Structure formats: structure tokens, C-alpha cells
């Protein structure tokens, strides 16, 4: 699948293909390798270096990045029932206090 997400960080255009976050800007962060296939992503509305990723295994990971590196996910949520399917949508609230 192909996801395109635009944010206002200095690393402007990113997309996820085959489980890897790929960027086209030379000032972009290194590729973000994920254990599971991502189905959804959203950038935090005020901390634009924070990215939430929903995966096919039902997990949601939230991590920070810079143009130099990715930090390990500081929040990982996994489903109680993995047979429920993947996370097809993640969205931060407008103030960034809630992640749906």
C-alpha cells in the first residue's frame, strides 16, 4: 500500500511502502522500518516530529523522529483480541491530546 502524509517539519514528504517509511527529501529522516505492515498514519498537530502508525497486527505505535534519527516508539498499544483485524485509521485530535 501507499500512504502519503504531509507535515510541516523540515522533512516534508513521506510515504509508506512495503512496511517502510520512505522520504524523498534529502533532509528527511532515515527510513523507519516497521515490524508489521502499516495501514494508517498521522502526524501530531503541534509536535510535528511525532508520528502515530496503525498496523495490520492491530498495534499502534507513536514515535518521535528528527532528520538524523528515529527514536524507539514511546507508546505502543496492542489489541486484546488480535483477530479483530488491523488498525485502519489513526488520528490525533486537533489539540493533540487524544489519539483515536
Biopython code that builds the backbone (N, CA, C, O; Angstrom):
import numpy as np
from Bio.PDB.StructureBuilder import StructureBuilder

atoms = [
    (1, "UNK", "N", (0.821, -1.186, 0.000)),
    (1, "UNK", "CA", (0.000, 0.000, 0.000)),
    (1, "UNK", "C", (0.854, 1.234, 0.000)),
    (1, "UNK", "O", (2.044, 1.180, 0.307)),
    (2, "UNK", "N", (0.255, 2.335, -0.341)),
    (2, "UNK", "CA", (0.948, 3.610, -0.420)),
    (2, "UNK", "C", (0.182, 4.624, 0.389)),
    (2, "UNK", "O", (-1.009, 4.838, 0.162)),
    (3, "UNK", "N", (0.867, 5.257, 1.343)),
    (3, "UNK", "CA", (0.275, 6.313, 2.161)),
    (3, "UNK", "C", (1.098, 7.564, 1.943)),
    (3, "UNK", "O", (2.327, 7.497, 1.914)),
    (4, "UNK", "N", (0.459, 8.680, 1.793)),
    (4, "UNK", "CA", (1.174, 9.946, 1.694)),
    (4, "UNK", "C", (0.717, 10.817, 2.844)),
    (4, "UNK", "O", (-0.481, 10.999, 3.058)),
    (5, "UNK", "N", (1.666, 11.352, 3.578)),
    (5, "UNK", "CA", (1.354, 12.241, 4.694)),
    (5, "UNK", "C", (2.268, 13.453, 4.593)),
    (5, "UNK", "O", (3.481, 13.315, 4.435)),
    (6, "UNK", "N", (1.693, 14.610, 4.683)),
    (6, "UNK", "CA", (2.464, 15.843, 4.602)),
    (6, "UNK", "C", (2.465, 16.483, 5.988)),
    (6, "UNK", "O", (1.417, 16.591, 6.624)),
    (7, "UNK", "N", (3.624, 16.903, 6.448)),
    (7, "UNK", "CA", (3.684, 17.638, 7.710)),
    (7, "UNK", "C", (4.515, 18.895, 7.512)),
    (7, "UNK", "O", (5.050, 19.125, 6.428)),
    (8, "UNK", "N", (4.626, 19.716, 8.567)),
    (8, "UNK", "CA", (5.342, 20.979, 8.456)),
    (8, "UNK", "C", (6.754, 20.896, 9.016)),
    (8, "UNK", "O", (7.420, 21.921, 9.158)),
    (9, "UNK", "N", (7.214, 19.713, 9.330)),
    (9, "UNK", "CA", (8.590, 19.509, 9.770)),
    (9, "UNK", "C", (9.503, 19.752, 8.578)),
    (9, "UNK", "O", (9.036, 19.761, 7.439)),
    (10, "UNK", "N", (10.785, 19.948, 8.817)),
    (10, "UNK", "CA", (11.693, 20.230, 7.711)),
    (10, "UNK", "C", (11.801, 19.061, 6.733)),
    (10, "UNK", "O", (12.261, 19.242, 5.605)),
    (11, "UNK", "N", (11.388, 17.883, 7.144)),
    (11, "UNK", "CA", (11.344, 16.723, 6.262)),
    (11, "UNK", "C", (9.922, 16.668, 5.710)),
    (11, "UNK", "O", (9.021, 16.194, 6.402)),
    (12, "UNK", "N", (9.704, 17.125, 4.517)),
    (12, "UNK", "CA", (8.365, 17.445, 4.052)),
    (12, "UNK", "C", (7.519, 16.288, 3.535)),
    (12, "UNK", "O", (6.370, 16.177, 3.962)),
    (13, "UNK", "N", (7.995, 15.429, 2.659)),
    (13, "UNK", "CA", (7.129, 14.448, 2.018)),
    (13, "UNK", "C", (7.572, 13.046, 2.373)),
    (13, "UNK", "O", (8.714, 12.661, 2.122)),
    (14, "UNK", "N", (6.661, 12.285, 2.958)),
    (14, "UNK", "CA", (6.949, 10.908, 3.350)),
    (14, "UNK", "C", (5.826, 10.004, 2.865)),
    (14, "UNK", "O", (4.679, 10.434, 2.745)),
    (15, "UNK", "N", (6.159, 8.761, 2.590)),
    (15, "UNK", "CA", (5.132, 7.781, 2.257)),
    (15, "UNK", "C", (5.582, 6.420, 2.740)),
    (15, "UNK", "O", (6.776, 6.152, 2.874)),
    (16, "UNK", "N", (4.603, 5.561, 2.999)),
    (16, "UNK", "CA", (4.888, 4.219, 3.490)),
    (16, "UNK", "C", (4.652, 3.243, 2.352)),
    (16, "UNK", "O", (3.587, 3.225, 1.735)),
    (17, "UNK", "N", (5.670, 2.432, 2.085)),
    (17, "UNK", "CA", (5.549, 1.419, 1.036)),
    (17, "UNK", "C", (6.219, 0.144, 1.534)),
    (17, "UNK", "O", (7.377, 0.158, 1.951)),
    (18, "UNK", "N", (5.488, -0.934, 1.486)),
    (18, "UNK", "CA", (6.001, -2.247, 1.892)),
    (18, "UNK", "C", (6.555, -2.222, 3.310)),
    (18, "UNK", "O", (7.590, -2.828, 3.584)),
    (19, "UNK", "N", (5.872, -1.524, 4.212)),
    (19, "UNK", "CA", (6.263, -1.522, 5.608)),
    (19, "UNK", "C", (7.419, -0.615, 5.966)),
    (19, "UNK", "O", (7.952, -0.708, 7.072)),
    (20, "UNK", "N", (7.824, 0.265, 5.053)),
    (20, "UNK", "CA", (8.949, 1.158, 5.307)),
    (20, "UNK", "C", (8.521, 2.588, 5.026)),
    (20, "UNK", "O", (7.933, 2.864, 3.980)),
    (21, "UNK", "N", (8.811, 3.508, 5.956)),
    (21, "UNK", "CA", (8.543, 4.918, 5.731)),
    (21, "UNK", "C", (9.650, 5.450, 4.838)),
    (21, "UNK", "O", (10.818, 5.442, 5.225)),
    (22, "UNK", "N", (9.293, 5.915, 3.642)),
    (22, "UNK", "CA", (10.250, 6.376, 2.654)),
    (22, "UNK", "C", (10.086, 7.876, 2.489)),
    (22, "UNK", "O", (8.963, 8.380, 2.482)),
    (23, "UNK", "N", (11.187, 8.590, 2.358)),
    (23, "UNK", "CA", (11.121, 10.028, 2.162)),
    (23, "UNK", "C", (11.903, 10.416, 0.921)),
    (23, "UNK", "O", (12.868, 9.751, 0.543)),
    (24, "UNK", "N", (11.474, 11.500, 0.294)),
    (24, "UNK", "CA", (12.123, 11.942, -0.934)),
    (24, "UNK", "C", (13.027, 13.148, -0.726)),
    (24, "UNK", "O", (13.814, 13.475, -1.615)),
    (25, "UNK", "N", (12.942, 13.813, 0.404)),
    (25, "UNK", "CA", (13.736, 14.989, 0.705)),
    (25, "UNK", "C", (15.080, 14.555, 1.270)),
    (25, "UNK", "O", (15.132, 13.680, 2.134)),
    (26, "UNK", "N", (16.168, 15.152, 0.795)),
    (26, "UNK", "CA", (17.485, 14.748, 1.287)),
    (26, "UNK", "C", (17.690, 15.116, 2.752)),
    (26, "UNK", "O", (18.571, 14.557, 3.405)),
    (27, "UNK", "N", (16.895, 16.044, 3.283)),
    (27, "UNK", "CA", (16.977, 16.403, 4.692)),
    (27, "UNK", "C", (16.018, 15.577, 5.541)),
    (27, "UNK", "O", (15.820, 15.876, 6.719)),
    (28, "UNK", "N", (15.432, 14.562, 4.966)),
    (28, "UNK", "CA", (14.431, 13.742, 5.649)),
    (28, "UNK", "C", (15.098, 12.768, 6.604)),
    (28, "UNK", "O", (16.284, 12.467, 6.470)),
    (29, "UNK", "N", (14.322, 12.272, 7.577)),
    (29, "UNK", "CA", (14.893, 11.286, 8.497)),
    (29, "UNK", "C", (15.190, 9.981, 7.779)),
    (29, "UNK", "O", (14.687, 9.745, 6.681)),
    (30, "UNK", "N", (16.007, 9.130, 8.396)),
    (30, "UNK", "CA", (16.260, 7.827, 7.800)),
    (30, "UNK", "C", (14.968, 7.022, 7.722)),
    (30, "UNK", "O", (13.992, 7.323, 8.409)),
    (31, "UNK", "N", (14.977, 6.009, 6.887)),
    (31, "UNK", "CA", (13.781, 5.177, 6.731)),
    (31, "UNK", "C", (13.384, 4.567, 8.062)),
    (31, "UNK", "O", (14.232, 4.137, 8.844)),
    (32, "UNK", "N", (12.081, 4.535, 8.308)),
    (32, "UNK", "CA", (11.535, 3.937, 9.520)),
    (32, "UNK", "C", (11.089, 2.529, 9.174)),
    (32, "UNK", "O", (10.114, 2.343, 8.446)),
    (33, "UNK", "N", (11.795, 1.541, 9.692)),
    (33, "UNK", "CA", (11.439, 0.162, 9.415)),
    (33, "UNK", "C", (10.467, -0.319, 10.477)),
    (33, "UNK", "O", (10.688, -0.126, 11.672)),
    (34, "UNK", "N", (9.396, -0.942, 10.032)),
    (34, "UNK", "CA", (8.347, -1.411, 10.926)),
    (34, "UNK", "C", (8.262, -2.925, 10.878)),
    (34, "UNK", "O", (8.504, -3.535, 9.838)),
    (35, "UNK", "N", (7.913, -3.535, 12.021)),
    (35, "UNK", "CA", (7.788, -4.990, 12.082)),
    (35, "UNK", "C", (6.552, -5.484, 11.353)),
    (35, "UNK", "O", (6.550, -6.588, 10.810)),
    (36, "UNK", "N", (5.503, -4.675, 11.337)),
    (36, "UNK", "CA", (4.238, -5.059, 10.718)),
    (36, "UNK", "C", (3.874, -4.085, 9.606)),
    (36, "UNK", "O", (4.397, -2.972, 9.552)),
    (37, "UNK", "N", (2.989, -4.499, 8.733)),
    (37, "UNK", "CA", (2.544, -3.648, 7.628)),
    (37, "UNK", "C", (1.704, -2.500, 8.180)),
    (37, "UNK", "O", (0.719, -2.742, 8.877)),
    (38, "UNK", "N", (2.076, -1.244, 7.879)),
    (38, "UNK", "CA", (1.285, -0.113, 8.347)),
    (38, "UNK", "C", (0.026, 0.049, 7.505)),
    (38, "UNK", "O", (0.056, -0.126, 6.286)),
    (39, "UNK", "N", (-1.075, 0.384, 8.159)),
    (39, "UNK", "CA", (-2.329, 0.635, 7.460)),
    (39, "UNK", "C", (-2.753, 2.093, 7.565)),
    (39, "UNK", "O", (-3.542, 2.566, 6.747)),
    (40, "UNK", "N", (-2.237, 2.818, 8.568)),
    (40, "UNK", "CA", (-2.643, 4.203, 8.783)),
    (40, "UNK", "C", (-1.532, 4.960, 9.485)),
    (40, "UNK", "O", (-0.751, 4.373, 10.233)),
    (41, "UNK", "N", (-1.459, 6.263, 9.246)),
    (41, "UNK", "CA", (-0.516, 7.096, 9.967)),
    (41, "UNK", "C", (-1.054, 8.503, 10.080)),
    (41, "UNK", "O", (-1.869, 8.944, 9.269)),
    (42, "UNK", "N", (-0.575, 9.215, 11.118)),
    (42, "UNK", "CA", (-0.955, 10.609, 11.317)),
    (42, "UNK", "C", (0.159, 11.309, 12.074)),
    (42, "UNK", "O", (0.728, 10.753, 13.013)),
    (43, "UNK", "N", (0.472, 12.543, 11.659)),
    (43, "UNK", "CA", (1.426, 13.368, 12.378)),
    (43, "UNK", "C", (0.700, 14.143, 13.468)),
    (43, "UNK", "O", (-0.442, 14.565, 13.282)),
    (44, "UNK", "N", (1.359, 14.327, 14.597)),
    (44, "UNK", "CA", (0.807, 15.113, 15.701)),
    (44, "UNK", "C", (0.607, 16.549, 15.215)),
    (44, "UNK", "O", (1.464, 17.073, 14.504)),
    (45, "UNK", "N", (-0.510, 17.202, 15.580)),
    (45, "UNK", "CA", (-0.804, 18.537, 15.048)),
    (45, "UNK", "C", (0.092, 19.650, 15.577)),
    (45, "UNK", "O", (0.257, 20.665, 14.900)),
    (46, "UNK", "N", (0.677, 19.496, 16.764)),
    (46, "UNK", "CA", (1.519, 20.562, 17.293)),
    (46, "UNK", "C", (2.972, 20.147, 17.455)),
    (46, "UNK", "O", (3.864, 20.989, 17.346)),
    (47, "UNK", "N", (3.227, 18.894, 17.706)),
    (47, "UNK", "CA", (4.596, 18.360, 17.780)),
    (47, "UNK", "C", (4.826, 17.599, 16.483)),
    (47, "UNK", "O", (4.706, 16.375, 16.439)),
    (48, "UNK", "N", (5.159, 18.341, 15.424)),
    (48, "UNK", "CA", (5.165, 17.735, 14.091)),
    (48, "UNK", "C", (6.296, 16.746, 13.841)),
    (48, "UNK", "O", (6.460, 16.273, 12.717)),
    (49, "UNK", "N", (7.077, 16.426, 14.867)),
    (49, "UNK", "CA", (8.060, 15.353, 14.737)),
    (49, "UNK", "C", (7.584, 14.082, 15.434)),
    (49, "UNK", "O", (8.381, 13.185, 15.710)),
    (50, "UNK", "N", (6.270, 14.005, 15.721)),
    (50, "UNK", "CA", (5.680, 12.825, 16.351)),
    (50, "UNK", "C", (4.736, 12.172, 15.341)),
    (50, "UNK", "O", (3.888, 12.837, 14.746)),
    (51, "UNK", "N", (4.894, 10.881, 15.161)),
    (51, "UNK", "CA", (4.136, 10.132, 14.170)),
    (51, "UNK", "C", (3.455, 8.938, 14.825)),
    (51, "UNK", "O", (4.093, 8.178, 15.552)),
    (52, "UNK", "N", (2.160, 8.773, 14.568)),
    (52, "UNK", "CA", (1.410, 7.598, 15.023)),
    (52, "UNK", "C", (1.196, 6.682, 13.825)),
    (52, "UNK", "O", (0.825, 7.142, 12.746)),
    (53, "UNK", "N", (1.428, 5.389, 14.016)),
    (53, "UNK", "CA", (1.276, 4.403, 12.944)),
    (53, "UNK", "C", (0.391, 3.269, 13.439)),
    (53, "UNK", "O", (0.678, 2.661, 14.471)),
    (54, "UNK", "N", (-0.684, 2.980, 12.710)),
    (54, "UNK", "CA", (-1.540, 1.831, 12.982)),
    (54, "UNK", "C", (-1.150, 0.703, 12.040)),
    (54, "UNK", "O", (-0.947, 0.933, 10.848)),
    (55, "UNK", "N", (-1.044, -0.514, 12.564)),
    (55, "UNK", "CA", (-0.527, -1.633, 11.776)),
    (55, "UNK", "C", (-1.543, -2.738, 11.574)),
    (55, "UNK", "O", (-2.587, -2.776, 12.225)),
    (56, "UNK", "N", (-1.219, -3.633, 10.662)),
    (56, "UNK", "CA", (-2.093, -4.744, 10.318)),
    (56, "UNK", "C", (-2.275, -5.710, 11.489)),
    (56, "UNK", "O", (-3.278, -6.420, 11.553)),
    (57, "UNK", "N", (-1.304, -5.743, 12.426)),
    (57, "UNK", "CA", (-1.417, -6.640, 13.584)),
    (57, "UNK", "C", (-2.298, -6.067, 14.691)),
    (57, "UNK", "O", (-2.467, -6.698, 15.734)),
    (58, "UNK", "N", (-2.862, -4.873, 14.473)),
    (58, "UNK", "CA", (-3.738, -4.256, 15.457)),
    (58, "UNK", "C", (-3.027, -3.352, 16.438)),
    (58, "UNK", "O", (-3.656, -2.819, 17.352)),
    (59, "UNK", "N", (-1.727, -3.168, 16.269)),
    (59, "UNK", "CA", (-0.979, -2.315, 17.192)),
    (59, "UNK", "C", (-0.939, -0.868, 16.686)),
    (59, "UNK", "O", (-1.106, -0.598, 15.497)),
    (60, "UNK", "N", (-0.715, 0.044, 17.628)),
    (60, "UNK", "CA", (-0.498, 1.456, 17.324)),
    (60, "UNK", "C", (0.811, 1.842, 17.985)),
    (60, "UNK", "O", (1.013, 1.584, 19.171)),
    (61, "UNK", "N", (1.706, 2.463, 17.219)),
    (61, "UNK", "CA", (2.992, 2.915, 17.744)),
    (61, "UNK", "C", (3.095, 4.418, 17.523)),
    (61, "UNK", "O", (2.755, 4.931, 16.457)),
    (62, "UNK", "N", (3.570, 5.110, 18.550)),
    (62, "UNK", "CA", (3.789, 6.548, 18.450)),
    (62, "UNK", "C", (5.263, 6.791, 18.703)),
    (62, "UNK", "O", (5.793, 6.370, 19.731)),
    (63, "UNK", "N", (5.937, 7.469, 17.774)),
    (63, "UNK", "CA", (7.361, 7.733, 17.921)),
    (63, "UNK", "C", (7.716, 9.140, 17.490)),
    (63, "UNK", "O", (6.966, 9.808, 16.778)),
    (64, "UNK", "N", (8.896, 9.575, 17.947)),
    (64, "UNK", "CA", (9.461, 10.867, 17.545)),
    (64, "UNK", "C", (10.559, 10.602, 16.516)),
    (64, "UNK", "O", (11.170, 9.534, 16.493)),
    (65, "UNK", "N", (10.791, 11.600, 15.669)),
    (65, "UNK", "CA", (11.890, 11.493, 14.719)),
    (65, "UNK", "C", (12.527, 12.854, 14.518)),
    (65, "UNK", "O", (11.921, 13.891, 14.784)),
    (66, "UNK", "N", (13.758, 12.828, 14.044)),
    (66, "UNK", "CA", (14.455, 14.027, 13.597)),
    (66, "UNK", "C", (15.001, 13.703, 12.215)),
    (66, "UNK", "O", (14.852, 12.581, 11.731)),
    (67, "UNK", "N", (15.615, 14.654, 11.600)),
    (67, "UNK", "CA", (16.207, 14.373, 10.289)),
    (67, "UNK", "C", (17.440, 13.491, 10.410)),
    (67, "UNK", "O", (17.957, 13.003, 9.405)),
    (68, "UNK", "N", (17.917, 13.281, 11.636)),
    (68, "UNK", "CA", (19.094, 12.436, 11.850)),
    (68, "UNK", "C", (18.758, 11.018, 12.266)),
    (68, "UNK", "O", (19.495, 10.086, 11.942)),
    (69, "UNK", "N", (17.642, 10.840, 12.987)),
    (69, "UNK", "CA", (17.367, 9.508, 13.541)),
    (69, "UNK", "C", (15.911, 9.374, 13.961)),
    (69, "UNK", "O", (15.176, 10.357, 14.057)),
    (70, "UNK", "N", (15.516, 8.130, 14.208)),
    (70, "UNK", "CA", (14.216, 7.812, 14.782)),
    (70, "UNK", "C", (14.443, 7.317, 16.194)),
    (70, "UNK", "O", (15.362, 6.537, 16.442)),
    (71, "UNK", "N", (13.616, 7.763, 17.118)),
    (71, "UNK", "CA", (13.672, 7.237, 18.476)),
    (71, "UNK", "C", (12.770, 6.005, 18.530)),
    (71, "UNK", "O", (11.828, 5.888, 17.746)),
    (72, "UNK", "N", (13.056, 5.096, 19.447)),
    (72, "UNK", "CA", (12.127, 3.966, 19.626)),
    (72, "UNK", "C", (10.744, 4.487, 19.996)),
    (72, "UNK", "O", (10.617, 5.562, 20.581)),
    (73, "UNK", "N", (9.730, 3.738, 19.662)),
    (73, "UNK", "CA", (8.361, 4.154, 19.979)),
    (73, "UNK", "C", (8.232, 4.391, 21.474)),
    (73, "UNK", "O", (8.651, 3.553, 22.272)),
    (74, "UNK", "N", (7.652, 5.534, 21.866)),
    (74, "UNK", "CA", (7.457, 5.800, 23.288)),
    (74, "UNK", "C", (6.080, 5.376, 23.752)),
    (74, "UNK", "O", (5.797, 5.397, 24.950)),
    (75, "UNK", "N", (5.225, 4.995, 22.830)),
    (75, "UNK", "CA", (3.918, 4.450, 23.178)),
    (75, "UNK", "C", (3.605, 3.333, 22.204)),
    (75, "UNK", "O", (3.633, 3.537, 20.990)),
    (76, "UNK", "N", (3.307, 2.155, 22.726)),
    (76, "UNK", "CA", (2.895, 1.023, 21.895)),
    (76, "UNK", "C", (1.632, 0.454, 22.515)),
    (76, "UNK", "O", (1.630, 0.058, 23.680)),
    (77, "UNK", "N", (0.568, 0.413, 21.743)),
    (77, "UNK", "CA", (-0.690, -0.170, 22.204)),
    (77, "UNK", "C", (-0.975, -1.399, 21.348)),
    (77, "UNK", "O", (-0.901, -1.339, 20.121)),
    (78, "UNK", "N", (-1.297, -2.500, 21.994)),
    (78, "UNK", "CA", (-1.621, -3.725, 21.267)),
    (78, "UNK", "C", (-3.035, -4.156, 21.628)),
    (78, "UNK", "O", (-3.495, -3.892, 22.739)),
    (79, "UNK", "N", (-3.723, -4.810, 20.716)),
    (79, "UNK", "CA", (-5.111, -5.203, 20.973)),
    (79, "UNK", "C", (-5.205, -6.399, 21.917)),
    (79, "UNK", "O", (-4.297, -7.227, 21.984)),
    (80, "UNK", "N", (-6.308, -6.473, 22.637)),
    (80, "UNK", "CA", (-6.565, -7.658, 23.453)),
    (80, "UNK", "C", (-6.931, -8.840, 22.567)),
    (80, "UNK", "O", (-6.650, -9.988, 22.912)),
    (81, "UNK", "N", (-7.548, -8.567, 21.444)),
    (81, "UNK", "CA", (-8.005, -9.610, 20.526)),
    (81, "UNK", "C", (-7.420, -9.323, 19.153)),
    (81, "UNK", "O", (-7.945, -8.487, 18.418)),
    (82, "UNK", "N", (-6.334, -10.009, 18.800)),
    (82, "UNK", "CA", (-5.664, -9.741, 17.530)),
    (82, "UNK", "C", (-6.477, -10.207, 16.329)),
    (82, "UNK", "O", (-6.161, -9.840, 15.197)),
    (83, "UNK", "N", (-7.521, -11.008, 16.550)),
    (83, "UNK", "CA", (-8.344, -11.457, 15.431)),
    (83, "UNK", "C", (-9.286, -10.350, 14.954)),
    (83, "UNK", "O", (-9.966, -10.510, 13.941)),
    (84, "UNK", "N", (-9.329, -9.233, 15.675)),
    (84, "UNK", "CA", (-10.211, -8.121, 15.313)),
    (84, "UNK", "C", (-9.744, -7.416, 14.044)),
    (84, "UNK", "O", (-10.501, -6.638, 13.463)),
    (85, "UNK", "N", (-8.537, -7.665, 13.612)),
    (85, "UNK", "CA", (-8.028, -7.038, 12.392)),
    (85, "UNK", "C", (-7.092, -5.888, 12.694)),
    (85, "UNK", "O", (-6.833, -5.566, 13.854)),
    (86, "UNK", "N", (-6.588, -5.271, 11.637)),
    (86, "UNK", "CA", (-5.619, -4.206, 11.781)),
    (86, "UNK", "C", (-6.243, -2.869, 12.116)),
    (86, "UNK", "O", (-7.461, -2.696, 12.062)),
    (87, "UNK", "N", (-5.387, -1.934, 12.459)),
    (87, "UNK", "CA", (-5.805, -0.565, 12.742)),
    (87, "UNK", "C", (-5.828, 0.186, 11.413)),
    (87, "UNK", "O", (-4.781, 0.466, 10.829)),
    (88, "UNK", "N", (-7.018, 0.504, 10.951)),
    (88, "UNK", "CA", (-7.181, 1.118, 9.631)),
    (88, "UNK", "C", (-7.214, 2.641, 9.663)),
    (88, "UNK", "O", (-7.230, 3.284, 8.614)),
    (89, "UNK", "N", (-7.225, 3.219, 10.862)),
    (89, "UNK", "CA", (-7.248, 4.672, 10.967)),
    (89, "UNK", "C", (-6.646, 5.094, 12.293)),
    (89, "UNK", "O", (-6.980, 4.524, 13.332)),
    (90, "UNK", "N", (-5.776, 6.070, 12.274)),
    (90, "UNK", "CA", (-5.287, 6.740, 13.475)),
    (90, "UNK", "C", (-5.396, 8.231, 13.212)),
    (90, "UNK", "O", (-5.113, 8.703, 12.111)),
    (91, "UNK", "N", (-5.807, 8.958, 14.227)),
    (91, "UNK", "CA", (-5.970, 10.406, 14.056)),
    (91, "UNK", "C", (-5.788, 11.087, 15.401)),
    (91, "UNK", "O", (-6.436, 10.725, 16.383)),
    (92, "UNK", "N", (-4.898, 12.080, 15.441)),
    (92, "UNK", "CA", (-4.764, 12.912, 16.624)),
    (92, "UNK", "C", (-5.906, 13.919, 16.640)),
    (92, "UNK", "O", (-6.355, 14.382, 15.592)),
    (93, "UNK", "N", (-6.375, 14.256, 17.857)),
    (93, "UNK", "CA", (-7.355, 15.335, 17.975)),
    (93, "UNK", "C", (-6.673, 16.641, 17.579)),
    (93, "UNK", "O", (-5.446, 16.696, 17.486)),
    (94, "UNK", "N", (-7.440, 17.668, 17.351)),
    (94, "UNK", "CA", (-6.907, 18.945, 16.878)),
    (94, "UNK", "C", (-5.873, 19.526, 17.844)),
    (94, "UNK", "O", (-4.910, 20.158, 17.408)),
    (95, "UNK", "N", (-6.063, 19.316, 19.163)),
    (95, "UNK", "CA", (-5.103, 19.828, 20.139)),
    (95, "UNK", "C", (-3.989, 18.812, 20.447)),
    (95, "UNK", "O", (-3.060, 19.126, 21.192)),
    (96, "UNK", "N", (-4.073, 17.613, 19.887)),
    (96, "UNK", "CA", (-3.058, 16.599, 20.078)),
    (96, "UNK", "C", (-3.135, 15.845, 21.383)),
    (96, "UNK", "O", (-2.248, 15.042, 21.674)),
    (97, "UNK", "N", (-4.164, 16.072, 22.183)),
    (97, "UNK", "CA", (-4.277, 15.427, 23.489)),
    (97, "UNK", "C", (-4.858, 14.012, 23.402)),
    (97, "UNK", "O", (-4.677, 13.218, 24.326)),
    (98, "UNK", "N", (-5.551, 13.687, 22.311)),
    (98, "UNK", "CA", (-6.211, 12.400, 22.159)),
    (98, "UNK", "C", (-5.792, 11.781, 20.829)),
    (98, "UNK", "O", (-5.663, 12.475, 19.821)),
    (99, "UNK", "N", (-5.584, 10.478, 20.842)),
    (99, "UNK", "CA", (-5.316, 9.731, 19.613)),
    (99, "UNK", "C", (-6.439, 8.734, 19.429)),
    (99, "UNK", "O", (-6.644, 7.867, 20.279)),
    (100, "UNK", "N", (-7.163, 8.843, 18.341)),
    (100, "UNK", "CA", (-8.245, 7.896, 18.041)),
    (100, "UNK", "C", (-7.743, 6.824, 17.121)),
    (100, "UNK", "O", (-8.499, 5.928, 16.747)),
]
sb = StructureBuilder()
sb.init_structure("model")
sb.init_model(0)
sb.init_chain("A")
sb.init_seg("    ")
for serial, (resi, resn, name, xyz) in enumerate(atoms, 1):
    if name == "N":
        sb.init_residue(resn, " ", resi, " ")
    sb.init_atom(name, np.array(xyz, "f"), 0.0, 1.0, " ", f" {name:<3s}", serial, name[0])
structure = sb.get_structure()
